[in-house]
Amino acid sequence: MKPIDTKTWKEFKISDLFDVNSSKKIYHAINVTIIPTQEEGYYPYVVRQKSNNGIRGYIKEDIQTLNPANTITFAQDTAELFWQSQPYFTGNKVKVMTVKDKELTESLSLFLISTLKRAFSNFSYVTSYAVDNIKSVVIQLPIQPTIDPDKTYHPNGYIPDWDYMEAFMEQINQQAKARLDEYKEGKLEYTPVD
């Protein structure tokens, strides 16, 4: 894989790129029935946990309060970020992030999440994850060669290079899949990391 050259990347403020909103409705775990696997009429219940994409289980509630699919969830207490591929409900302190004027895909979301996690790693205390603090965080992204006169994502008109980000993550996924296939076929031995 060709090394990443970040010299031409630009800084973007989260508030310029993303809409960061509260969940349509907060469901507290003690007030809902959570099942372990998804059944018809049940949707993911996303909470602040670090595992399983933030999904604690599945609940059946008012579908009018579902958050949209293809969004990123941000758990305020744990700074865990996950891409949600289907509509979902949330617990307390889970924010819903959407990119302005752009439909998120899994590959694009994974690239953005890795960039966001790096930016949030500098935060030192739980209260740092207040919405205003989240929105003021700056991340670096590759940009397209054209300038947006409407300045949708940046005050100087920079446009994130969405295609590059997607292609990069798809290449990473292909390499990982090829490596797993080699393990399955016995062509590689597993070596634990010390």
C-alpha positions as CSV (number, residue, x, y, z in Angstrom):
1,M,0.0,0.0,0.0
2,K,1.2,3.5,-0.9
3,P,2.1,5.5,2.2
4,I,-0.3,8.3,3.2
5,D,0.9,11.8,2.4
6,T,-0.9,14.1,4.8
7,K,1.1,17.3,3.7
8,T,-1.8,18.5,1.6
9,W,-4.5,17.6,4.1
10,K,-6.5,20.4,5.7
11,E,-8.0,21.0,9.2
12,F,-11.8,20.8,9.5
13,K,-13.8,21.8,12.6
14,I,-16.3,19.1,13.5
15,S,-19.1,21.7,13.6
16,D,-18.3,22.6,10.0
17,L,-18.4,19.0,8.8
18,F,-21.0,17.3,11.0
19,D,-24.4,17.9,12.6
20,V,-24.1,16.6,16.1
21,N,-27.6,16.0,17.6
22,S,-29.2,14.4,20.5
23,S,-31.1,11.2,19.9
24,K,-34.8,11.6,18.9
25,K,-35.7,10.0,22.3
26,I,-33.6,8.6,25.1
27,Y,-34.6,5.2,26.4
28,H,-33.3,4.2,29.8
29,A,-32.4,0.5,30.1
30,I,-34.5,0.0,33.3
31,N,-37.7,1.1,31.3
32,V,-37.4,-1.1,28.2
33,T,-37.3,-4.8,27.4
34,I,-34.0,-5.7,25.8
35,I,-33.6,-8.9,23.8
36,P,-30.2,-10.3,22.7
37,T,-30.9,-10.9,19.0
38,Q,-32.8,-8.9,16.5
39,E,-36.4,-10.0,15.7
40,E,-39.0,-8.4,13.5
41,G,-40.1,-5.0,14.9
42,Y,-37.0,-4.7,17.1
43,Y,-34.2,-2.3,16.5
44,P,-30.6,-1.9,17.9
45,Y,-30.4,-0.2,21.3
46,V,-27.2,1.8,21.2
47,V,-25.7,2.8,24.5
48,R,-22.3,4.0,25.8
49,Q,-20.6,0.6,25.9
50,K,-17.3,-0.1,24.1
51,S,-18.2,-3.4,22.6
52,N,-20.6,-4.8,19.9
53,N,-20.8,-1.5,18.0
54,G,-22.4,0.1,21.1
55,I,-25.4,-2.1,20.7
56,R,-26.6,-3.5,24.1
57,G,-29.4,-5.5,22.5
58,Y,-32.7,-4.8,20.6
59,I,-35.8,-3.1,21.7
60,K,-39.3,-2.5,20.3
61,E,-40.4,1.1,20.8
62,D,-42.2,3.9,18.8
63,I,-40.6,3.8,15.3
64,Q,-41.1,7.6,15.1
65,T,-38.3,7.9,17.6
66,L,-35.8,5.9,15.6
67,N,-32.5,7.6,14.7
68,P,-31.6,7.3,11.0
69,A,-29.4,4.6,9.6
70,N,-25.9,5.4,8.1
71,T,-25.0,7.7,10.9
72,I,-22.2,7.8,13.5
73,T,-23.0,7.4,17.2
74,F,-20.8,9.2,19.8
75,A,-21.0,8.0,23.4
76,Q,-20.3,11.1,25.5
77,D,-18.9,9.3,28.6
78,T,-16.7,6.8,26.8
79,A,-15.9,8.7,23.5
80,E,-16.8,5.5,21.6
81,L,-17.8,6.1,18.0
82,F,-19.6,3.6,15.8
83,W,-21.2,3.6,12.4
84,Q,-24.8,2.5,12.6
85,S,-26.0,0.7,9.4
86,Q,-29.7,0.6,10.4
87,P,-32.2,2.8,12.3
88,Y,-31.7,2.6,16.0
89,F,-32.8,3.7,19.5
90,T,-30.3,5.1,22.1
91,G,-29.8,5.3,25.7
92,N,-28.6,8.4,27.6
93,K,-25.6,10.6,26.4
94,V,-25.4,9.1,22.9
95,K,-25.1,11.7,20.2
96,V,-26.0,11.2,16.5
97,M,-23.5,12.5,14.0
98,T,-24.3,13.1,10.3
99,V,-22.1,14.7,7.7
100,K,-23.6,17.8,6.2
101,D,-24.8,17.2,2.6
102,K,-23.2,13.8,2.4
103,E,-24.6,10.2,2.8
104,L,-22.3,8.2,5.0
105,T,-21.2,4.7,3.9
106,E,-19.5,2.1,6.0
107,S,-16.1,2.8,4.5
108,L,-16.3,6.5,4.7
109,S,-17.6,6.3,8.3
110,L,-14.7,4.0,9.3
111,F,-12.2,6.5,8.0
112,L,-13.9,9.4,9.7
113,I,-14.2,7.5,13.0
114,S,-10.5,6.7,13.1
115,T,-9.7,10.4,12.5
116,L,-12.2,11.4,15.2
117,K,-10.9,8.9,17.7
118,R,-7.4,10.3,17.2
119,A,-8.6,13.8,17.9
120,F,-10.6,12.8,21.0
121,S,-7.6,10.9,22.4
122,N,-6.3,14.3,23.5
123,F,-9.2,14.8,25.8
124,S,-8.4,14.2,29.4
125,Y,-11.6,14.3,31.4
126,V,-15.2,13.0,30.8
127,T,-16.8,16.5,31.0
128,S,-14.7,17.4,28.0
129,Y,-17.2,15.5,25.9
130,A,-19.9,18.2,26.2
131,V,-21.5,18.9,22.8
132,D,-19.9,22.4,22.4
133,N,-16.4,20.8,23.1
134,I,-17.1,18.0,20.6
135,K,-18.1,20.6,17.9
136,S,-14.9,22.6,18.4
137,V,-12.5,19.7,17.8
138,V,-10.4,19.9,14.7
139,I,-9.5,16.9,12.5
140,Q,-7.3,16.7,9.4
141,L,-8.7,15.2,6.2
142,P,-7.6,14.9,2.5
143,I,-9.2,17.5,0.3
144,Q,-10.4,17.6,-3.3
145,P,-8.5,19.9,-5.7
146,T,-11.6,22.1,-6.3
147,I,-12.9,24.9,-4.0
148,D,-16.5,25.0,-3.0
149,P,-17.9,28.6,-3.5
150,D,-20.7,27.8,-1.0
151,K,-18.2,26.8,1.7
152,T,-20.3,23.9,2.8
153,Y,-17.5,22.2,4.9
154,H,-14.9,24.8,5.5
155,P,-14.6,28.6,5.7
156,N,-12.0,28.5,2.9
157,G,-14.1,26.3,0.6
158,Y,-12.1,23.1,1.1
159,I,-14.0,19.9,0.2
160,P,-13.1,16.6,1.9
161,D,-11.9,14.0,-0.6
162,W,-14.7,11.5,0.1
163,D,-13.7,9.2,-2.7
164,Y,-10.1,8.9,-1.5
165,M,-11.3,8.1,2.1
166,E,-13.7,5.4,0.8
167,A,-11.1,3.9,-1.5
168,F,-8.5,3.9,1.2
169,M,-10.7,2.0,3.7
170,E,-11.9,-0.4,1.0
171,Q,-8.2,-1.2,0.2
172,I,-7.5,-1.8,4.0
173,N,-10.6,-4.1,4.1
174,Q,-9.4,-6.0,1.1
175,Q,-5.9,-6.5,2.5
176,A,-7.3,-7.7,5.8
177,K,-9.7,-10.1,4.0
178,A,-6.8,-11.5,1.9
179,R,-4.7,-12.0,5.1
180,L,-7.5,-13.8,6.8
181,D,-8.0,-16.0,3.8
182,E,-4.2,-16.9,3.9
183,Y,-4.6,-17.8,7.6
184,K,-7.6,-20.0,6.8
185,E,-5.8,-21.7,4.0
186,G,-2.8,-22.4,6.3
187,K,-0.4,-20.2,4.2
188,L,0.3,-18.0,7.3
189,E,0.9,-18.9,10.9
190,Y,-0.6,-16.9,13.7
191,T,2.1,-15.1,15.7
192,P,0.8,-13.4,18.9
193,V,1.9,-9.9,19.5
194,D,4.0,-9.4,22.7
